[in-house]
Amino acid sequence: STEDAREWTASAAGDLGTKGRELSDKLKGVSIFLIGMMGSGKTSAGELFAKSLGSYSFIDTDDLIEKLTGVTIAEIFETEGEAEFRKVETMVMDSVKAYIRTVVSTGGGAAMDKANWAAFQSGVVVYLDVPAEVLAARLDKSAEEVASRPMLADGEEEQNTLEKVSKLLGERRGKDEQTDGG
């Protein structure tokens, strides 16, 4: 019933809050870096994770890049190219490594750049491992969603989202799995 669902949700939220505060004490202010493919849920999970930890804040590096540059990630890719975007991403990662008590949602390709691993070493890295089929289903929800993801625009035109995501996942999996927990 709806009432049972509300009770379960309230109970789970209470448990999450209690466990989050316990984990926060054990982390002693060390930041958490969430890595994984686009669509893996880094932003959604990161916001919930930070809230459950209590004293932690949340940062999405893609949002930060857009605020700093005044343009979207897709526009940076289109006008400047991926290499320039990665330079900006690395500068942002270099600045957030100094933060404490922060859950950081990184861009989908952040783990591919060796320079970003220096930032990751200042915290705990968690890889959100999501199957390609689930990622493709999430990313295919709307044309706007696909358009906001420049890495989906790359590749062969005849490839569908699942094929593009599977290819990227294969290229990135080794780097992403070098984490503290996933």
C-alpha atoms as an extended CHARMM CRD file, in Angstrom:
* protein
*
       182  EXT
         1         1  SER       CA              0.0000000000        0.0000000000        0.0000000000  PROA      1               0.0000000000
         2         2  THR       CA              0.9450000000        3.6450000000       -0.2800000000  PROA      2               0.0000000000
         3         3  GLU       CA              1.1430000000        3.9470000000        3.5070000000  PROA      3               0.0000000000
         4         4  ASP       CA              3.5570000000        0.9800000000        3.6860000000  PROA      4               0.0000000000
         5         5  ALA       CA              5.6960000000        2.5600000000        0.9650000000  PROA      5               0.0000000000
         6         6  ARG       CA              5.8060000000        5.8560000000        2.8840000000  PROA      6               0.0000000000
         7         7  GLU       CA              6.8360000000        4.0530000000        6.0750000000  PROA      7               0.0000000000
         8         8  TRP       CA              9.5450000000        2.1070000000        4.2360000000  PROA      8               0.0000000000
         9         9  THR       CA             10.8080000000        5.2720000000        2.5190000000  PROA      9               0.0000000000
        10        10  ALA       CA             10.9100000000        7.1940000000        5.8080000000  PROA      10              0.0000000000
        11        11  SER       CA             12.6650000000        4.2710000000        7.4840000000  PROA      11              0.0000000000
        12        12  ALA       CA             15.1990000000        3.9300000000        4.6640000000  PROA      12              0.0000000000
        13        13  ALA       CA             15.8530000000        7.6800000000        4.7040000000  PROA      13              0.0000000000
        14        14  GLY       CA             16.4080000000        7.5480000000        8.4720000000  PROA      14              0.0000000000
        15        15  ASP       CA             18.7660000000        4.5850000000        8.0810000000  PROA      15              0.0000000000
        16        16  LEU       CA             20.6290000000        6.3640000000        5.2850000000  PROA      16              0.0000000000
        17        17  GLY       CA             21.0230000000        9.4570000000        7.4480000000  PROA      17              0.0000000000
        18        18  THR       CA             22.2840000000        7.4310000000       10.4160000000  PROA      18              0.0000000000
        19        19  LYS       CA             24.6910000000        5.3750000000        8.3120000000  PROA      19              0.0000000000
        20        20  GLY       CA             25.7960000000        8.5060000000        6.4470000000  PROA      20              0.0000000000
        21        21  ARG       CA             26.6890000000       10.3020000000        9.6630000000  PROA      21              0.0000000000
        22        22  GLU       CA             28.6190000000        7.2130000000       10.8590000000  PROA      22              0.0000000000
        23        23  LEU       CA             30.5190000000        7.0970000000        7.5610000000  PROA      23              0.0000000000
        24        24  SER       CA             31.1400000000       10.8500000000        7.6960000000  PROA      24              0.0000000000
        25        25  ASP       CA             32.8550000000       10.4150000000       11.0710000000  PROA      25              0.0000000000
        26        26  LYS       CA             35.0630000000        7.6550000000        9.6620000000  PROA      26              0.0000000000
        27        27  LEU       CA             35.9890000000        9.6830000000        6.5660000000  PROA      27              0.0000000000
        28        28  LYS       CA             37.3830000000       12.4980000000        8.7480000000  PROA      28              0.0000000000
        29        29  GLY       CA             36.7050000000       15.1340000000        6.0980000000  PROA      29              0.0000000000
        30        30  VAL       CA             38.2620000000       13.2660000000        3.1640000000  PROA      30              0.0000000000
        31        31  SER       CA             36.4390000000       14.0580000000       -0.0670000000  PROA      31              0.0000000000
        32        32  ILE       CA             34.7040000000       11.4940000000       -2.2650000000  PROA      32              0.0000000000
        33        33  PHE       CA             35.2170000000       11.5140000000       -6.0550000000  PROA      33              0.0000000000
        34        34  LEU       CA             32.5160000000        9.7670000000       -8.0860000000  PROA      34              0.0000000000
        35        35  ILE       CA             33.6420000000        8.5590000000      -11.4930000000  PROA      35              0.0000000000
        36        36  GLY       CA             31.8940000000        6.5830000000      -14.1990000000  PROA      36              0.0000000000
        37        37  MET       CA             30.2860000000        6.8730000000      -17.5940000000  PROA      37              0.0000000000
        38        38  MET       CA             27.8880000000        9.6160000000      -18.5480000000  PROA      38              0.0000000000
        39        39  GLY       CA             24.4520000000        8.5960000000      -17.3610000000  PROA      39              0.0000000000
        40        40  SER       CA             25.8060000000        6.4160000000      -14.5310000000  PROA      40              0.0000000000
        41        41  GLY       CA             24.1180000000        8.6220000000      -11.9330000000  PROA      41              0.0000000000
        42        42  LYS       CA             27.1330000000       10.4630000000      -10.5240000000  PROA      42              0.0000000000
        43        43  THR       CA             25.2030000000       13.7020000000      -10.0220000000  PROA      43              0.0000000000
        44        44  SER       CA             22.0380000000       12.1350000000       -8.5950000000  PROA      44              0.0000000000
        45        45  ALA       CA             23.9520000000        9.7360000000       -6.3480000000  PROA      45              0.0000000000
        46        46  GLY       CA             26.4080000000       12.4340000000       -5.3480000000  PROA      46              0.0000000000
        47        47  GLU       CA             23.7070000000       14.8250000000       -4.1890000000  PROA      47              0.0000000000
        48        48  LEU       CA             22.0680000000       12.0870000000       -2.0960000000  PROA      48              0.0000000000
        49        49  PHE       CA             25.4160000000       10.8870000000       -0.7670000000  PROA      49              0.0000000000
        50        50  ALA       CA             26.4840000000       14.3770000000        0.3250000000  PROA      50              0.0000000000
        51        51  LYS       CA             23.1180000000       14.9510000000        2.0010000000  PROA      51              0.0000000000
        52        52  SER       CA             23.3260000000       11.6120000000        3.8460000000  PROA      52              0.0000000000
        53        53  LEU       CA             26.8440000000       12.4130000000        5.0790000000  PROA      53              0.0000000000
        54        54  GLY       CA             25.4550000000       15.5560000000        6.7090000000  PROA      54              0.0000000000
        55        55  SER       CA             28.5070000000       17.7970000000        6.8910000000  PROA      55              0.0000000000
        56        56  TYR       CA             29.5060000000       17.2560000000        3.2300000000  PROA      56              0.0000000000
        57        57  SER       CA             28.8420000000       19.5580000000        0.2940000000  PROA      57              0.0000000000
        58        58  PHE       CA             28.3330000000       18.5080000000       -3.3150000000  PROA      58              0.0000000000
        59        59  ILE       CA             30.0740000000       19.7060000000       -6.4870000000  PROA      59              0.0000000000
        60        60  ASP       CA             29.4470000000       18.6250000000      -10.0670000000  PROA      60              0.0000000000
        61        61  THR       CA             32.5870000000       19.4430000000      -12.0690000000  PROA      61              0.0000000000
        62        62  ASP       CA             30.6530000000       19.7200000000      -15.3560000000  PROA      62              0.0000000000
        63        63  ASP       CA             28.3260000000       22.3050000000      -13.7690000000  PROA      63              0.0000000000
        64        64  LEU       CA             31.3510000000       24.1400000000      -12.3870000000  PROA      64              0.0000000000
        65        65  ILE       CA             32.9980000000       24.1910000000      -15.8290000000  PROA      65              0.0000000000
        66        66  GLU       CA             29.8320000000       25.6170000000      -17.3860000000  PROA      66              0.0000000000
        67        67  LYS       CA             29.6160000000       28.3200000000      -14.7040000000  PROA      67              0.0000000000
        68        68  LEU       CA             33.2900000000       29.2410000000      -15.0950000000  PROA      68              0.0000000000
        69        69  THR       CA             33.2580000000       29.3460000000      -18.8980000000  PROA      69              0.0000000000
        70        70  GLY       CA             29.7410000000       30.7070000000      -19.3770000000  PROA      70              0.0000000000
        71        71  VAL       CA             28.9710000000       28.0680000000      -22.0480000000  PROA      71              0.0000000000
        72        72  THR       CA             27.7300000000       24.4870000000      -22.0580000000  PROA      72              0.0000000000
        73        73  ILE       CA             30.0060000000       21.4700000000      -22.2510000000  PROA      73              0.0000000000
        74        74  ALA       CA             28.5290000000       20.7170000000      -25.6890000000  PROA      74              0.0000000000
        75        75  GLU       CA             29.4580000000       24.2390000000      -26.8650000000  PROA      75              0.0000000000
        76        76  ILE       CA             33.0320000000       23.8370000000      -25.6080000000  PROA      76              0.0000000000
        77        77  PHE       CA             33.3440000000       20.5660000000      -27.5320000000  PROA      77              0.0000000000
        78        78  GLU       CA             31.8380000000       22.1410000000      -30.6490000000  PROA      78              0.0000000000
        79        79  THR       CA             33.8930000000       25.3420000000      -30.6870000000  PROA      79              0.0000000000
        80        80  GLU       CA             37.1310000000       24.3700000000      -28.9360000000  PROA      80              0.0000000000
        81        81  GLY       CA             37.2430000000       20.5690000000      -29.2090000000  PROA      81              0.0000000000
        82        82  GLU       CA             37.6360000000       17.7840000000      -26.6850000000  PROA      82              0.0000000000
        83        83  ALA       CA             41.3220000000       18.5090000000      -25.9630000000  PROA      83              0.0000000000
        84        84  GLU       CA             40.5260000000       22.0640000000      -24.8310000000  PROA      84              0.0000000000
        85        85  PHE       CA             37.6130000000       20.8310000000      -22.7170000000  PROA      85              0.0000000000
        86        86  ARG       CA             39.9190000000       18.2890000000      -21.0320000000  PROA      86              0.0000000000
        87        87  LYS       CA             42.3930000000       21.0900000000      -20.1860000000  PROA      87              0.0000000000
        88        88  VAL       CA             39.6290000000       23.0630000000      -18.4700000000  PROA      88              0.0000000000
        89        89  GLU       CA             38.3870000000       19.9120000000      -16.7370000000  PROA      89              0.0000000000
        90        90  THR       CA             41.8860000000       19.2080000000      -15.4010000000  PROA      90              0.0000000000
        91        91  MET       CA             42.2000000000       22.7780000000      -14.0790000000  PROA      91              0.0000000000
        92        92  VAL       CA             38.8740000000       22.3750000000      -12.2740000000  PROA      92              0.0000000000
        93        93  MET       CA             39.9100000000       18.9800000000      -10.8840000000  PROA      93              0.0000000000
        94        94  ASP       CA             43.1700000000       20.5260000000       -9.6860000000  PROA      94              0.0000000000
        95        95  SER       CA             41.2230000000       23.1750000000       -7.7710000000  PROA      95              0.0000000000
        96        96  VAL       CA             38.6320000000       20.8500000000       -6.1860000000  PROA      96              0.0000000000
        97        97  LYS       CA             41.2920000000       18.4970000000       -4.8240000000  PROA      97              0.0000000000
        98        98  ALA       CA             41.9090000000       21.0630000000       -2.0690000000  PROA      98              0.0000000000
        99        99  TYR       CA             38.3020000000       20.8640000000       -0.8650000000  PROA      99              0.0000000000
       100       100  ILE       CA             37.4160000000       18.8640000000        2.2140000000  PROA      100             0.0000000000
       101       101  ARG       CA             34.0890000000       17.2880000000        3.1400000000  PROA      101             0.0000000000
       102       102  THR       CA             32.9640000000       17.3170000000       -0.4870000000  PROA      102             0.0000000000
       103       103  VAL       CA             31.3440000000       14.7540000000       -2.7360000000  PROA      103             0.0000000000
       104       104  VAL       CA             32.5870000000       15.4960000000       -6.2610000000  PROA      104             0.0000000000
       105       105  SER       CA             30.7380000000       14.2760000000       -9.3510000000  PROA      105             0.0000000000
       106       106  THR       CA             33.2900000000       14.2220000000      -12.1600000000  PROA      106             0.0000000000
       107       107  GLY       CA             32.7710000000       14.3140000000      -15.9030000000  PROA      107             0.0000000000
       108       108  GLY       CA             32.3740000000       10.9560000000      -17.6260000000  PROA      108             0.0000000000
       109       109  GLY       CA             35.8660000000       11.0770000000      -19.1220000000  PROA      109             0.0000000000
       110       110  ALA       CA             37.7420000000       12.6200000000      -16.1850000000  PROA      110             0.0000000000
       111       111  ALA       CA             39.3450000000        9.3190000000      -15.1990000000  PROA      111             0.0000000000
       112       112  MET       CA             40.9580000000        9.0130000000      -18.6290000000  PROA      112             0.0000000000
       113       113  ASP       CA             43.3660000000       11.8850000000      -17.9610000000  PROA      113             0.0000000000
       114       114  LYS       CA             46.3550000000       10.8890000000      -15.8370000000  PROA      114             0.0000000000
       115       115  ALA       CA             46.5960000000       14.4470000000      -14.4720000000  PROA      115             0.0000000000
       116       116  ASN       CA             43.1810000000       14.0600000000      -12.8370000000  PROA      116             0.0000000000
       117       117  TRP       CA             44.3450000000       11.0430000000      -10.8550000000  PROA      117             0.0000000000
       118       118  ALA       CA             46.5740000000       13.4110000000       -8.8770000000  PROA      118             0.0000000000
       119       119  ALA       CA             43.3890000000       15.1430000000       -7.7200000000  PROA      119             0.0000000000
       120       120  PHE       CA             41.6970000000       11.8190000000       -7.0220000000  PROA      120             0.0000000000
       121       121  GLN       CA             44.5520000000       10.8540000000       -4.6910000000  PROA      121             0.0000000000
       122       122  SER       CA             43.4000000000       13.5410000000       -2.2750000000  PROA      122             0.0000000000
       123       123  GLY       CA             40.2010000000       11.5980000000       -1.5790000000  PROA      123             0.0000000000
       124       124  VAL       CA             38.3390000000        8.3460000000       -1.9720000000  PROA      124             0.0000000000
       125       125  VAL       CA             37.4040000000        7.3890000000       -5.5420000000  PROA      125             0.0000000000
       126       126  VAL       CA             34.1930000000        5.4670000000       -6.1950000000  PROA      126             0.0000000000
       127       127  TYR       CA             33.3780000000        4.0640000000       -9.6370000000  PROA      127             0.0000000000
       128       128  LEU       CA             29.6860000000        3.8270000000      -10.4900000000  PROA      128             0.0000000000
       129       129  ASP       CA             29.5940000000        0.7490000000      -12.7040000000  PROA      129             0.0000000000
       130       130  VAL       CA             26.4200000000        0.6630000000      -14.8030000000  PROA      130             0.0000000000
       131       131  PRO       CA             25.7940000000       -1.7500000000      -17.7040000000  PROA      131             0.0000000000
       132       132  ALA       CA             25.8770000000       -0.2600000000      -21.2030000000  PROA      132             0.0000000000
       133       133  GLU       CA             22.2190000000       -1.1740000000      -21.8110000000  PROA      133             0.0000000000
       134       134  VAL       CA             21.1030000000        0.7930000000      -18.7420000000  PROA      134             0.0000000000
       135       135  LEU       CA             23.2800000000        3.7770000000      -19.6780000000  PROA      135             0.0000000000
       136       136  ALA       CA             21.8930000000        3.8150000000      -23.2250000000  PROA      136             0.0000000000
       137       137  ALA       CA             18.3060000000        3.6320000000      -21.9510000000  PROA      137             0.0000000000
       138       138  ARG       CA             18.9150000000        6.5670000000      -19.5870000000  PROA      138             0.0000000000
       139       139  LEU       CA             20.6780000000        8.6410000000      -22.2320000000  PROA      139             0.0000000000
       140       140  ASP       CA             18.1230000000        7.9150000000      -24.9570000000  PROA      140             0.0000000000
       141       141  LYS       CA             15.2390000000        9.4350000000      -22.9650000000  PROA      141             0.0000000000
       142       142  SER       CA             15.2080000000       12.5940000000      -25.0580000000  PROA      142             0.0000000000
       143       143  ALA       CA             16.9260000000       14.2330000000      -28.0120000000  PROA      143             0.0000000000
       144       144  GLU       CA             17.9080000000       17.0650000000      -25.6510000000  PROA      144             0.0000000000
       145       145  GLU       CA             19.6970000000       14.6020000000      -23.3660000000  PROA      145             0.0000000000
       146       146  VAL       CA             21.6510000000       13.1190000000      -26.2750000000  PROA      146             0.0000000000
       147       147  ALA       CA             22.4790000000       16.5980000000      -27.6280000000  PROA      147             0.0000000000
       148       148  SER       CA             23.8910000000       17.6510000000      -24.2250000000  PROA      148             0.0000000000
       149       149  ARG       CA             26.3800000000       14.7560000000      -24.3270000000  PROA      149             0.0000000000
       150       150  PRO       CA             29.1300000000       15.6020000000      -26.8490000000  PROA      150             0.0000000000
       151       151  MET       CA             30.7270000000       12.1700000000      -26.6680000000  PROA      151             0.0000000000
       152       152  LEU       CA             27.4990000000       10.7080000000      -28.0740000000  PROA      152             0.0000000000
       153       153  ALA       CA             27.7920000000       13.0220000000      -31.0760000000  PROA      153             0.0000000000
       154       154  ASP       CA             31.2150000000       11.5590000000      -31.9060000000  PROA      154             0.0000000000
       155       155  GLY       CA             31.6530000000        8.3220000000      -33.7640000000  PROA      155             0.0000000000
       156       156  GLU       CA             29.8350000000        6.7780000000      -36.6550000000  PROA      156             0.0000000000
       157       157  GLU       CA             26.4790000000        8.3210000000      -37.5340000000  PROA      157             0.0000000000
       158       158  GLU       CA             24.9250000000        4.8960000000      -38.0550000000  PROA      158             0.0000000000
       159       159  GLN       CA             25.8450000000        3.8210000000      -34.5190000000  PROA      159             0.0000000000
       160       160  ASN       CA             23.0190000000        3.9480000000      -32.0340000000  PROA      160             0.0000000000
       161       161  THR       CA             23.4210000000        5.1500000000      -28.4510000000  PROA      161             0.0000000000
       162       162  LEU       CA             24.0170000000        1.6280000000      -27.1200000000  PROA      162             0.0000000000
       163       163  GLU       CA             26.8380000000        1.0300000000      -29.6160000000  PROA      163             0.0000000000
       164       164  LYS       CA             28.4630000000        4.3860000000      -28.8130000000  PROA      164             0.0000000000
       165       165  VAL       CA             28.1570000000        3.8570000000      -25.0490000000  PROA      165             0.0000000000
       166       166  SER       CA             29.4910000000        0.2910000000      -25.3210000000  PROA      166             0.0000000000
       167       167  LYS       CA             32.5110000000        1.5150000000      -27.2870000000  PROA      167             0.0000000000
       168       168  LEU       CA             33.2630000000        4.2980000000      -24.7600000000  PROA      168             0.0000000000
       169       169  LEU       CA             32.7530000000        1.9150000000      -21.8640000000  PROA      169             0.0000000000
       170       170  GLY       CA             35.2510000000       -0.5080000000      -23.3770000000  PROA      170             0.0000000000
       171       171  GLU       CA             37.8200000000        2.2690000000      -23.8540000000  PROA      171             0.0000000000
       172       172  ARG       CA             37.3840000000        3.6280000000      -20.3310000000  PROA      172             0.0000000000
       173       173  ARG       CA             36.7430000000        0.5820000000      -18.1770000000  PROA      173             0.0000000000
       174       174  GLY       CA             40.3750000000       -0.0760000000      -17.2310000000  PROA      174             0.0000000000
       175       175  LYS       CA             40.9710000000        3.4460000000      -15.9570000000  PROA      175             0.0000000000
       176       176  ASP       CA             37.6180000000        3.7110000000      -14.1880000000  PROA      176             0.0000000000
       177       177  GLU       CA             38.1500000000        0.4660000000      -12.3170000000  PROA      177             0.0000000000
       178       178  GLN       CA             41.3710000000        1.7230000000      -10.6660000000  PROA      178             0.0000000000
       179       179  THR       CA             39.3100000000        3.0750000000       -7.7780000000  PROA      179             0.0000000000
       180       180  ASP       CA             39.0110000000        2.7030000000       -4.0460000000  PROA      180             0.0000000000
       181       181  GLY       CA             35.5990000000        1.0230000000       -4.3790000000  PROA      181             0.0000000000
       182       182  GLY       CA             32.8990000000        0.5430000000       -6.9590000000  PROA      182             0.0000000000
